[in-house]
């Protein structure tokens, strides 16, 4: 699909939910960068809309991960407010502190992500009419890991978001979802900024 066709399709009625999903999605990443709890309620709006959008263009694994996002978002929402090792000492304004994975945990996370990606690829090939099973499955696996790490406030979540967002730019463009493709380009920049902001806070906490 060329750019002119993509722009023309963007004006159709089906793109209205996509536009809302894009706006709320960008806002949710901005809130995540700011370490704001609003990342979750705003993100849930985007997630629910994307379940519908992905199903309309046969991105089944991406539709599935949106449902997964919804579940993990509810968990993350709760954990950010009520979690942590010193919950009893937290004030109303405090939240769970940013932390990082050990080398061993990083290796395990990478291996599990690749394994999940291969499993999803096999499922998509055998049971769906997906035209991009490898890319669909891999991005889904990457985002699954990213979501769990973000819910637990591990700084490495941003690395997974960056990689997954970059891969989704051509993926969604190939399906004619130009706004979503643009969104993932913006997500990439926000994720880089988020990683830098969280790294700064992590270093400040280490010296506190």
C-alpha positions, 0 to 999 in steps of 0.5 A: 500500500502506498502513502496516498492510498493510506492517507485516503483510507485514514479518512474513512469511518473505521479510522475514527476508533483508530484515531482515538486509540492513537491519542490515548495510546500516546498519552498513556506512554507519556504518563508512563514516562512521567511515572504517573498512575494515569498510564493505566486508565488512559491506556485501557481505553486505547487497549480496548479499541485496539482489540477491535482494530486488530481483529478487523485487519487479521492481526490476531496475535496483536489483538490477543496481546491487547486483551493481555494488556488489559489484564496486566494493566489492571495488575500494574495499576494495583501494584503501582499504588499498593505494591512494594516491599515497604508498603506500610511506610508509603505515603499517599504520594509515594509509589513503588520505586524503579528497579532493574533486572539482574544479568540472570533475569535479563537473560531469562527474559530474552530467552522466554521472549524469543520462545514465546515469539516462536510459539505464537508464530507456529500458532498463527501459521497453523490456525489463522490466515495471518500474512505476517506470522513471524513479525506478528508473533515476535512483536506480541512476545516482545510487548508481553515481556515489556508489559510485565516489566513495566507493571513491576517497574523494571527499567528494562521495560523501555528497551522492549518497548523501543524494539517492539515499537520500531518493528510495529511501524512497518507492520501496521503500515503494511496493513493500511493502519497509517495512524497506528504506524505513525503512533508507533514511530512516536512511541519509539521516541517516547520510549527512548525518552522514558528510558532516559527519564527512568534511568535518571530517577534510578540513579537518583534513588541509588544515591538517596 
